[in-house]
Amino acid sequence: MPHHRENRQLPYRADQIYDLVADVAKYPEFLPWTAAARIRSREPLPERGEGAEVMEADLVISFKVFREKFGSRVVLIPTENRIETDYLDGPFKYLHSFWQIEPEGDGCRVTFEVDFEFRNAMLQRVIGLVFNEAMRRVVGAFEARARQLYG
């Protein structure tokens, strides 16, 4: 059951990083191994605060011979600078992740955490070998995108 947590101090405003992470439709433009993204639905979620919404989205992940689509439920909570993702359907037994973005100094502190397990044990073993490096590359891709957009 791979689990990864990462904290980074970034020289960008918290709302900029929040908007970048919340823009799931643009992930294929910069995120490694993300071949496609589609937003299934978006609905307001007023009980989680002003501007909160829930989105259902599909991502197509392509890594070597592995190509899979999975659906997720993404809860966007701008008043808390928090984005939570839970698995809906696809090759996982489960998947949960969150981004927490807090203003800090002249920039922000970003915490990213992900925990998941694939249904396929062989795939789980293969991913396990490169998991931490892959997650560092994912977080690094968001950082590079922020540099490109806000830099």
C-alpha positions as CSV (number, residue, x, y, z in Angstrom):
1,M,0.0,0.0,0.0
2,P,2.1,2.9,-1.2
3,H,1.9,6.0,0.8
4,H,3.7,9.3,0.1
5,R,3.7,12.6,1.9
6,E,5.6,15.7,0.8
7,N,5.9,19.2,2.0
8,R,7.3,22.1,0.0
9,Q,7.8,25.8,0.5
10,L,7.0,27.6,-2.8
11,P,7.5,31.2,-3.7
12,Y,3.9,31.6,-5.1
13,R,0.7,32.7,-3.5
14,A,-1.5,30.0,-2.0
15,D,-4.4,30.9,-4.3
16,Q,-2.1,30.4,-7.4
17,I,-1.1,26.9,-6.3
18,Y,-4.6,26.0,-5.3
19,D,-5.9,27.1,-8.8
20,L,-3.2,25.1,-10.5
21,V,-3.9,21.9,-8.6
22,A,-7.7,22.4,-9.0
23,D,-7.5,22.7,-12.8
24,V,-7.6,18.9,-13.4
25,A,-8.5,19.4,-17.1
26,K,-5.1,20.8,-17.8
27,Y,-3.1,18.0,-16.2
28,P,-2.2,16.3,-19.5
29,E,-0.3,19.5,-20.5
30,F,2.3,19.1,-17.8
31,L,1.8,16.1,-15.5
32,P,4.0,13.0,-16.2
33,W,2.2,9.9,-17.3
34,T,-1.1,11.7,-17.7
35,A,-2.4,11.1,-21.2
36,A,-5.9,12.6,-20.9
37,A,-8.3,14.2,-18.5
38,R,-12.1,14.6,-18.7
39,I,-14.4,16.3,-16.2
40,R,-17.6,14.2,-15.9
41,S,-19.5,16.7,-13.7
42,R,-19.1,19.7,-11.3
43,E,-21.6,20.6,-8.6
44,P,-21.6,23.2,-5.8
45,L,-20.9,21.9,-2.3
46,P,-22.1,24.7,-0.1
47,E,-21.9,22.7,3.1
48,R,-18.0,22.8,2.7
49,G,-17.9,26.6,2.4
50,E,-18.1,29.4,-0.1
51,G,-17.0,28.3,-3.6
52,A,-16.6,24.7,-2.6
53,E,-17.6,22.1,-5.2
54,V,-17.3,18.5,-6.0
55,M,-16.0,17.3,-9.4
56,E,-16.0,13.9,-10.9
57,A,-13.1,13.4,-13.3
58,D,-11.4,10.7,-15.4
59,L,-7.7,10.6,-15.9
60,V,-5.9,8.3,-18.3
61,I,-2.5,7.2,-16.9
62,S,0.0,5.8,-19.4
63,F,3.3,4.3,-18.1
64,K,5.3,2.0,-20.3
65,V,2.9,-0.8,-21.3
66,F,0.4,0.2,-18.7
67,R,-2.5,2.4,-19.8
68,E,-5.5,2.8,-17.6
69,K,-8.4,5.1,-17.0
70,F,-9.6,5.8,-13.5
71,G,-12.4,8.0,-12.1
72,S,-12.1,10.1,-9.0
73,R,-14.2,12.4,-6.9
74,V,-12.4,15.7,-6.3
75,V,-13.6,18.0,-3.5
76,L,-12.4,21.6,-4.0
77,I,-12.5,23.7,-0.8
78,P,-11.1,27.1,-1.6
79,T,-11.8,28.6,1.8
80,E,-9.5,26.0,3.3
81,N,-7.0,25.9,0.4
82,R,-7.6,22.1,0.4
83,I,-8.3,19.6,-2.4
84,E,-9.3,16.1,-1.5
85,T,-9.5,13.2,-4.0
86,D,-11.1,9.8,-3.6
87,Y,-11.3,6.9,-6.0
88,L,-14.5,6.1,-8.0
89,D,-13.6,3.4,-10.5
90,G,-10.7,1.9,-12.5
91,P,-7.7,-0.2,-11.6
92,F,-7.3,0.6,-7.9
93,K,-8.6,-1.1,-4.8
94,Y,-8.6,2.4,-3.3
95,L,-7.0,5.8,-3.7
96,H,-7.1,8.9,-1.5
97,S,-5.0,12.0,-1.8
98,F,-5.1,15.6,-0.6
99,W,-3.4,18.9,-1.2
100,Q,-3.2,21.4,1.6
101,I,-1.8,24.9,0.6
102,E,-1.1,27.4,3.4
103,P,0.2,31.0,3.0
104,E,3.7,31.2,4.6
105,G,6.1,34.1,4.4
106,D,6.3,35.5,0.9
107,G,4.9,32.2,-0.6
108,C,3.1,29.2,0.6
109,R,3.6,25.8,2.1
110,V,2.2,22.9,0.1
111,T,1.5,19.5,1.6
112,F,0.6,16.6,-0.7
113,E,-0.3,13.1,0.5
114,V,-1.4,10.1,-1.5
115,D,-2.3,6.5,-0.5
116,F,-3.5,3.9,-2.9
117,E,-3.4,0.2,-3.8
118,F,-3.9,-1.4,-7.3
119,R,-6.2,-4.4,-7.7
120,N,-3.5,-6.1,-9.8
121,A,-0.7,-7.4,-7.5
122,M,1.9,-7.5,-10.3
123,L,1.2,-3.9,-11.2
124,Q,1.3,-3.0,-7.5
125,R,4.8,-4.6,-7.2
126,V,6.1,-2.8,-10.3
127,I,4.8,0.6,-9.2
128,G,6.1,-0.1,-5.7
129,L,9.6,-0.1,-7.1
130,V,9.4,3.4,-8.5
131,F,6.6,4.9,-6.4
132,N,8.4,7.5,-4.3
133,E,10.4,8.7,-7.2
134,A,7.3,8.9,-9.3
135,M,5.5,11.0,-6.6
136,R,8.4,13.4,-6.3
137,R,8.3,13.8,-10.1
138,V,4.5,14.5,-9.9
139,V,5.0,17.2,-7.2
140,G,8.0,18.5,-9.2
141,A,5.8,18.8,-12.3
142,F,3.3,21.0,-10.4
143,E,6.2,23.1,-9.1
144,A,7.6,23.5,-12.7
145,R,4.2,24.4,-14.0
146,A,3.8,27.1,-11.3
147,R,7.2,28.5,-12.3
148,Q,6.0,28.6,-15.9
149,L,2.7,30.3,-15.1
150,Y,3.7,32.6,-12.3
151,G,7.4,32.7,-12.5
